[in-house]
Amino acid sequence: MATGFGKRRVATVLSIDGGGIRGIIPGSLLAFLESKLQELDGSQARIADYFDIIAGTSTGGLVATMLAAPNKENRPMYAAKDINDFYLEHSPKIFPQKSNLLGPLSVFFGGPKYDGKYLRSLTNNLLRDLTITQTLTNVILPTFDMKLLQPVIFSTIEGKTNALKNARLADICVATSAAPTYLPAHFFTTKDPNGTSTRNFDLVDGAIAANNPALLAVSEIRNQIRMHTSEFPGVNPTEKKGMLVLSLGTGEAKYEEKYNAPTAANWSMINWLYNSGKTPIIDMFSSASSDMVDYHISTLFQSLDSKEYYLRIQDDKLSGDAASVDIATTQNLQRLKEIGAELLKKTESRVNLDTGKYEEIEGGRTNEAALAKFAQFLSDEKKYRQTN
C-alpha cells in the first residue's frame, strides 16, 4: 500500500484516460509495467504497491478501481495482466452489438444507446459496499454533476475527511462511465455515519470534466505536499524531482481527420451530436481535454528540468472501429489488444502543439524501454521508503 511507506523522495502518480473499450490499450501497457516490477521485486508485486495516487476517468476509472480495490486478502482485486481479459469477457455484455434495433435512430429515440444494466450489476457484484476510502492506495475518480453543472471529484483523501464524499466504489464507477448518449446518467445518495446528513448526486461521465485526469492527480499531490500532511511526508515541494507521473491514453483518431470546417459549417444541432455513426461534439471535447492536460503537465515538468519524470504514452493513429468506444465485437477487441502490444514497440512520442499530433522523439527509446525504466524508478523509490 503506497500510503503506508515512510519518508518519500518523490510522489508517484498513475493516470488513465477515458475511452470505453479502448481501455484495453492501457491495459496492455500496465500488464507490461507490472511484469517489470515483478522481475525487480517478486511475483506478488502489484501496481497499487508503487503509486501514491491512481487517477482514472470513465473506463480509466474502472481500471484504477480494479488495480486499487481490495480483495478478501486485502490485496488488489485484479493483477494488471488480468485487465484485458476483463474487457474481453465483459465489454460485449456492457455494449451488446445487437441491442439497438433502431440503429442510428436510437440516438434520437428510446433513451441512451445501452441500458447500463449489466455494468451496474457487474460493479455491484464485484465491489459490493466497498467505499473509496477502502482502496489500497489513493484513487481519484472524476464525474460531472449534471444538476449542479459542475465536476464532482471523488478521492480517497477527501473521502477520509468528508463522509458525504465517501461513496460506494460501485456507484462511482457507474457514474464516471456514464457517457452521454451511450449509457444512462447515474443517481445515488450518500449519508454520514450518523445518518443525520445526506447528499444527492446526479452524475454523468467524468470525461466531461477531465478525460485525462493526470492534472487532477498532480494538483492533489502538490496540495498534499504543501500541506505537509501524513499522506506525503518527506517530499520537498521546492525540489525539481518531486513527482513521478505516468499518464496512459486510450488512443485517438487524429490522423483519420474525421471532421472538417467546411462540412461542419452547415451542421445542425443533431449533426454535432451524431454524424455518420460518429459523435463529433463528444470526440472533440474528450480530445481537447486530454491534450490540454498533457500540454500543461509537459510544460510544468520541463520548467522544473525534470521531463524524464513525466511519461505520457498515447496512440493517435487509430482508425475505423478501433477508434470507437463501444464496438465490442470479438474482432475489434482483439485488434485493440494488438494495438496495445504494437504501442509498446513504438518509439516514445510527444505531442506537437501546432498540429496536435504525437511525433516520435528523435533518438527516443521504445515505450517498452521507457516503461522498464519507469519500473526501475518505482522499485527504487519503494525500497527507499521501506528503509526509511
C-alpha positions in Angstrom: 0.0 0.0 0.0 1.6 3.2 -1.2 0.3 5.3 1.7 1.9 3.1 4.2 5.5 3.9 3.4 7.7 6.3 5.3 9.8 9.2 4.0 9.5 9.8 0.3 11.9 11.2 -2.3 9.2 11.5 -4.9 5.4 11.3 -5.0 4.2 8.8 -7.6 1.2 9.2 -9.9 -0.6 6.9 -12.4 -3.3 8.4 -14.7 -5.6 6.5 -17.1 -7.7 8.3 -19.7 -11.3 7.6 -20.6 -12.2 5.8 -23.8 -14.7 2.9 -23.4 -13.5 -0.4 -24.8 -10.2 1.3 -25.7 -9.2 0.7 -22.0 -7.6 -2.4 -23.5 -4.8 -0.3 -24.8 -3.6 1.0 -21.3 -4.4 -2.5 -20.0 -1.6 -3.9 -22.2 0.8 -1.2 -21.0 0.0 -1.8 -17.4 0.5 -5.5 -17.7 4.0 -4.9 -19.1 4.8 -2.4 -16.4 3.7 -4.8 -13.6 5.7 -7.7 -15.2 8.8 -5.5 -15.0 8.0 -4.6 -11.3 7.7 -8.4 -10.6 11.1 -9.0 -12.2 12.6 -6.5 -9.8 10.6 -7.2 -6.7 8.9 -10.6 -6.9 5.8 -12.2 -8.3 3.5 -10.6 -5.7 4.3 -7.1 -6.8 1.2 -5.1 -7.9 0.7 -1.6 -9.4 -1.0 -0.3 -6.3 2.1 -1.0 -4.2 4.0 1.7 -6.1 1.7 4.6 -6.8 0.6 7.2 -4.2 -2.3 8.1 -6.5 -4.1 6.3 -9.3 -6.4 8.5 -11.2 -8.9 7.3 -13.8 -11.8 8.7 -15.8 -14.6 6.6 -17.3 -13.0 3.3 -18.5 -9.8 4.5 -16.8 -11.8 4.8 -13.6 -12.8 1.1 -13.9 -9.1 0.2 -14.4 -8.0 2.3 -11.5 -10.6 0.6 -9.3 -9.6 -2.9 -10.4 -6.0 -2.1 -9.5 -6.7 -0.5 -6.1 -9.8 -2.1 -4.7 -9.0 -4.8 -2.1 -10.0 -8.5 -2.3 -10.7 -10.7 0.7 -6.9 -11.0 1.3 -6.6 -7.2 1.3 -4.6 -7.3 -1.9 -5.6 -5.7 -5.3 -8.7 -7.3 -6.8 -7.0 -7.6 -10.2 -3.5 -8.1 -11.3 -2.7 -5.9 -14.3 -2.3 -8.9 -16.6 -6.0 -9.7 -16.0 -7.4 -6.3 -17.1 -7.6 -7.2 -20.8 -9.3 -10.5 -20.0 -11.9 -8.5 -18.0 -12.5 -6.3 -21.1 -12.8 -9.3 -23.4 -15.3 -11.0 -21.2 -17.5 -8.1 -20.2 -17.4 -5.5 -22.9 -19.7 -7.4 -25.3 -22.3 -7.5 -22.4 -21.9 -3.9 -21.5 -22.1 -2.9 -25.2 -24.2 -5.6 -26.8 -23.9 -5.1 -30.5 -27.5 -6.2 -31.4 -29.3 -4.2 -28.7 -30.2 -1.2 -30.9 -32.8 -2.3 -33.5 -33.4 1.3 -34.3 -29.8 1.8 -35.5 -28.9 5.5 -35.9 -32.5 6.4 -34.8 -31.7 5.2 -31.3 -29.7 8.4 -30.8 -32.9 10.4 -31.0 -35.5 8.0 -29.7 -35.7 5.5 -26.8 -33.0 6.7 -24.4 -29.3 6.0 -24.4 -27.7 3.6 -26.8 -27.2 1.0 -24.0 -29.3 0.5 -20.8 -26.3 0.1 -18.5 -27.9 -2.7 -16.5 -25.1 -5.2 -17.0 -22.4 -2.6 -15.9 -24.4 -1.7 -12.8 -24.8 -5.4 -11.9 -21.2 -6.2 -12.6 -19.8 -3.4 -10.4 -22.2 -4.1 -7.6 -21.3 -7.8 -7.6 -17.6 -7.1 -7.7 -17.3 -4.2 -5.3 -20.4 -4.6 -3.1 -20.3 -2.0 -0.4 -16.6 -1.1 -0.6 -16.2 2.7 -0.4 -13.5 4.9 -1.9 -11.6 5.2 1.5 -11.0 1.5 1.4 -8.8 1.4 -1.6 -5.3 0.1 -1.2 -3.8 3.4 -2.4 -5.3 6.8 -3.1 -7.5 7.0 -6.1 -9.1 9.9 -7.9 -12.2 9.3 -10.0 -13.8 12.3 -11.7 -17.5 12.6 -12.5 -19.8 15.5 -13.6 -23.0 16.6 -11.7 -25.5 17.5 -14.4 -27.9 19.1 -11.9 -25.2 21.4 -10.4 -23.4 21.8 -13.7 -20.0 21.2 -12.1 -17.4 18.5 -11.8 -17.5 16.2 -8.7 -14.2 14.6 -8.0 -14.2 11.6 -5.7 -10.9 10.8 -4.0 -9.7 8.6 -1.2 -8.1 11.6 0.5 -11.2 13.7 0.6 -13.4 10.7 1.5 -11.4 10.4 4.7 -12.4 13.9 5.8 -15.8 14.3 4.2 -18.2 11.4 4.9 -20.6 12.5 2.3 -17.9 12.0 -0.4 -17.0 8.6 0.9 -19.3 6.9 -1.7 -19.5 3.3 -2.8 -16.9 2.5 -5.4 -19.6 0.7 -7.4 -21.7 3.9 -7.7 -18.6 6.0 -8.6 -17.6 3.5 -11.3 -21.0 3.6 -12.9 -21.1 7.4 -12.7 -17.7 8.1 -14.1 -18.6 5.7 -17.1 -22.0 7.2 -17.8 -21.1 8.7 -21.2 -23.9 10.9 -22.5 -25.9 9.2 -25.4 -24.2 5.8 -24.6 -25.1 5.0 -21.0 -27.7 6.4 -18.5 -26.9 9.1 -16.0 -26.5 7.7 -12.5 -28.2 9.0 -9.3 -27.3 8.0 -5.8 -27.3 9.4 -2.3 -24.7 9.2 0.5 -25.2 9.5 4.2 -22.9 10.4 7.1 -22.2 7.6 9.7 -24.9 9.1 12.0 -27.5 9.3 9.2 -28.1 12.9 10.0 -26.8 14.4 6.7 -27.3 13.2 3.2 -26.1 14.3 -0.3 -27.6 13.6 -3.7 -25.5 13.1 -6.8 -26.8 13.4 -10.4 -23.8 12.2 -12.3 -22.5 11.6 -15.8 -19.2 10.6 -17.4 -16.1 12.1 -15.8 -14.8 12.8 -19.3 -16.9 15.9 -19.4 -14.7 17.3 -16.7 -11.4 15.6 -17.2 -11.0 12.9 -19.8 -7.3 12.9 -18.9 -7.3 13.1 -15.1 -3.5 13.4 -14.7 -3.7 17.1 -13.8 -6.2 16.4 -11.0 -3.7 13.9 -9.6 -0.7 16.3 -9.9 -2.7 19.1 -8.3 -3.7 16.8 -5.4 -0.1 15.7 -4.9 1.1 19.3 -4.9 -1.6 20.3 -2.4 -0.7 17.4 -0.1 3.0 18.3 -0.2 2.2 22.0 0.6 0.0 20.9 3.5 2.7 18.6 4.9 0.1 16.0 5.7 1.0 12.5 6.8 -0.1 11.3 3.3 3.1 12.6 1.8 5.8 13.1 4.4 9.3 14.0 3.4 8.7 15.3 -0.1 10.1 18.8 -0.6 7.8 20.8 -2.9 10.7 23.0 -4.0 12.8 20.1 -5.3 12.9 19.6 -9.1 12.0 16.0 -9.0 9.2 15.9 -6.5 6.8 13.8 -8.7 7.0 10.8 -10.9 4.0 10.7 -13.3 2.8 8.0 -15.7 -0.1 9.1 -18.0 -1.7 6.5 -20.2 -4.0 7.4 -23.1 -6.6 5.1 -24.7 -5.9 6.1 -28.3 -7.3 8.8 -30.6 -8.0 9.1 -34.3 -6.3 12.4 -35.2 -4.8 11.1 -38.4 -8.2 9.9 -39.7 -9.3 13.6 -39.8 -12.9 12.7 -39.4 -14.2 16.3 -39.5 -13.6 19.5 -41.3 -14.8 23.1 -41.0 -16.4 23.5 -44.5 -18.7 20.5 -43.8 -19.3 21.3 -40.1 -20.3 24.9 -41.1 -23.6 23.5 -42.3 -24.3 21.1 -39.4 -27.4 21.3 -37.3 -27.5 20.6 -33.6 -28.3 16.9 -34.4 -25.2 16.7 -36.7 -23.0 17.8 -33.9 -24.4 15.1 -31.7 -24.4 12.3 -34.3 -22.9 12.3 -37.8 -22.4 9.3 -40.0 -22.1 7.0 -37.0 -19.7 9.3 -35.1 -20.3 11.7 -32.2 -18.4 14.9 -33.2 -19.0 17.0 -30.1 -18.0 14.2 -27.7 -14.9 13.4 -29.7 -13.8 17.0 -29.8 -14.4 17.7 -26.1 -12.6 14.5 -25.0 -9.6 15.0 -27.3 -9.3 18.7 -26.3 -9.4 17.8 -22.6 -6.8 15.1 -22.8 -4.3 17.1 -24.9 -4.6 20.3 -22.9 -3.7 18.3 -19.7 -0.8 16.8 -21.5 0.4 20.3 -22.6 0.1 21.7 -19.1 1.9 18.8 -17.4 4.7 18.7 -20.0 5.2 22.5 -19.6 5.4 22.0 -15.8 7.9 19.2 -15.9 10.1 21.0 -18.4 10.1 24.2 -16.3 11.3 22.0 -13.4 14.0 20.5 -15.6 12.6 17.0 -14.9 10.8 16.0 -18.1 12.2 12.4 -17.7 9.9 12.1 -14.6 6.8 12.5 -16.8 5.9 9.8 -19.2 2.8 10.1 -21.5 2.0 7.2 -23.8 -0.7 7.7 -26.4 -1.5 6.4 -29.9 -3.3 9.0 -32.0 -3.3 6.9 -35.2 -6.4 4.8 -34.5 -9.0 4.4 -37.3 -12.3 2.7 -38.1 -13.8 0.5 -35.4 -10.6 0.7 -33.3 -11.3 4.4 -32.6 -14.8 3.7 -31.3 -15.7 3.5 -27.6 -18.3 0.7 -28.0 -17.9 -1.6 -31.0 -17.3 -4.6 -28.8 -17.0 -7.3 -31.4 -14.5 -10.1 -30.9 -12.6 -8.9 -33.9 -12.3 -5.3 -32.7 -11.4 -6.2 -29.1 -8.6 -8.5 -30.4 -7.4 -5.7 -32.6 -7.2 -3.3 -29.6 -5.1 -5.9 -27.9 -2.8 -5.9 -30.9 -2.6 -2.1 -30.9 -1.6 -2.1 -27.2 1.2 -4.7 -28.0 2.3 -2.7 -31.0 2.4 0.5 -29.0 4.9 -1.0 -26.6 7.3 -1.4 -29.6 6.9 2.1 -30.9 9.3 5.0 -30.1 8.4 7.4 -27.4 6.3 10.3 -28.7 5.4 13.8 -27.6 2.5 16.0 -28.8 3.3 18.7 -31.3 1.3 21.7 -30.1 1.0 23.2 -33.6 -0.5 20.1 -35.2 -1.9 18.3 -32.1 -0.4 15.1 -33.3 2.1 12.9 -31.5 5.6 12.8 -33.0 8.4 10.4 -32.2 11.2 11.8 -30.1 14.4 11.8 -32.1 16.7 9.2 -30.7 14.0 8.2 -28.2 13.5 4.9 -26.6 10.7 2.5 -27.3 7.7 2.7 -25.0 8.7 -0.7 -23.7 12.1 0.6 -22.7 10.6 3.7 -21.2 8.2 1.7 -19.0 11.1 -0.6 -18.0 13.0 2.5 -16.8 9.9 3.8 -15.1 9.6 0.4 -13.3 13.1 0.8 -12.0 12.3 4.3 -10.7 9.3 2.9 -8.9 11.2 0.0 -7.4 14.0 2.2 -6.2 11.5 4.6 -4.6 9.7 1.7 -2.9 12.9 0.3 -1.5 14.0 3.8 -0.3 10.7 4.2 1.6 10.9 0.7 3.2 14.4 1.5 4.6 13.3 4.9 5.9 
